[in-house]
Amino acid sequence: MSMNPWIPKPKGVRCDFVDGKTAKRHDAYVTLHSGEGIADLSYTDEAGEAVTVHWSLSHLRHVEGQGALRGDMGRIGVLTNVMSPTARLYVRDPKLLAEIERSAPSLTRRAPVTGRRRLAGLIVGAVASVVLIVFVLIPLIADQLAARLPVEGERALGDKTYERIRESFSQNEMFPIEECREAHGVAALEKMQDRLLSASDLDAQAMRLTVLDLDMINAFALPGGRIVVMQGLIDAAEAPEEVAAVIAHEMGHVAHRDPTRHALRGVGTFGVLSLVFGDFAGGTVVLLGVNQLVNAQYSQGAESAADAYAHALLPKAGVSPGALAPLFERLKEQYGDTEGLASHLASHPQLGDRVARAHAAAEGFDGAGEPILSALEWHRLRHICD
């Protein structure tokens, strides 16, 4: 802003001044009163008003990292005030700079850190907000959405996730993990599925059973009623009833819509965390959600409810509720309590309790009834991926 030529020139030495409220530089005239320990800064603000501020010399500090600045008249002193740390005073006049450096007692001292309590409060508040969103609001919203999500939308979510699972486990991006479709094996699987569905309260279209050609000892449910069994689980089982018991447990998750809630919670959580820690690519979020579903660790309540569902369903299908226990026990003996199955099957922390509950549920089962699969059908199911 050019000075009005008819206005008397202000007293003091001309300097450049930034008030910290905006980035605009002002022509400021500085008068030093060394005896009083005060420096007066007079300038015209953006509104055209004349302003004079009084800086205590004891509050002046050199701005770190600005000591090498030089101008036409030599070294430029860049000063600030600890009471207004965003302000900057650029002193070009060597005489004024030398006088300030003689009179200001604390120029080289580090400016005191202010607002620590406020900063700590903001950090605590931000962390508390994230915790509230992740552990309270997202589960609540996910539960509400899961209850209202249309069947078509839920199945579309499950199908998309299923394809991403096949791609993520594939060693070749062009060829996802194959579904096992040997005709006789598929017929045996469908017989097991029909037997379990007819004994359940689920609609005939509520469940879709698929076997993937993967050695992983695992089974899991996806949104929309798709239950995926890995070939490794069938290989690890010694009887078709053990496979049926695992499927019955996953049917419990389907009946309670646990996979849909789990998927919605996972996507919501990763979305919030991506905002906090940096934006993830959409594909990364999906892959993380896929990993969550494949290695689903449902809450203890959800696992117990799915177990109870299986314990009630299996006797109606002519299968002992204890059929799951032998598989768990063998895996625990072979791999330990934290390895074995790559999912919630063996890594669930209450594995021993689940085995005990399965044995307890089987106490009243008389064992009568036709086997869920014949020996030939069981042989064919075991070769469904051939």
Secondary structure, DSSP 4 states (H G I P E B T S, - for coil): -PPPTTSPPPSSEEEEEE-SSSS--EEEEEEEETTTTEEEEEEE-TTS-EEEEEEEGGGEEEPTT-TT-EETTEEPEEEEETTEEEEEEEE--HHHHHHHHHH-TTTTSPPPP--HHHHHHHHHHHHHHHHHIIIIIHHHHHHHHHHH--HHHHHHHHHHHHHHHHHHT-SBTTBPPPBP--HHHHHHHHHHHHHHHHHSSS-TTS-EEEEES-----EEE-TTSEEEEEHHHHHH-SSHHHHHHHHHHHHHHHHHTHHHHHHHHHHHHHHHHHHHH-PPPHHHHHHHHHHHHHT----HHHHHHHHHHHHHHHHHTT--GGGHHHHHHHHHHHH-SSSSSSSHHHH-TTHHHHHHHHHHHTTT----S--SS-HHHHHHHHTTT-
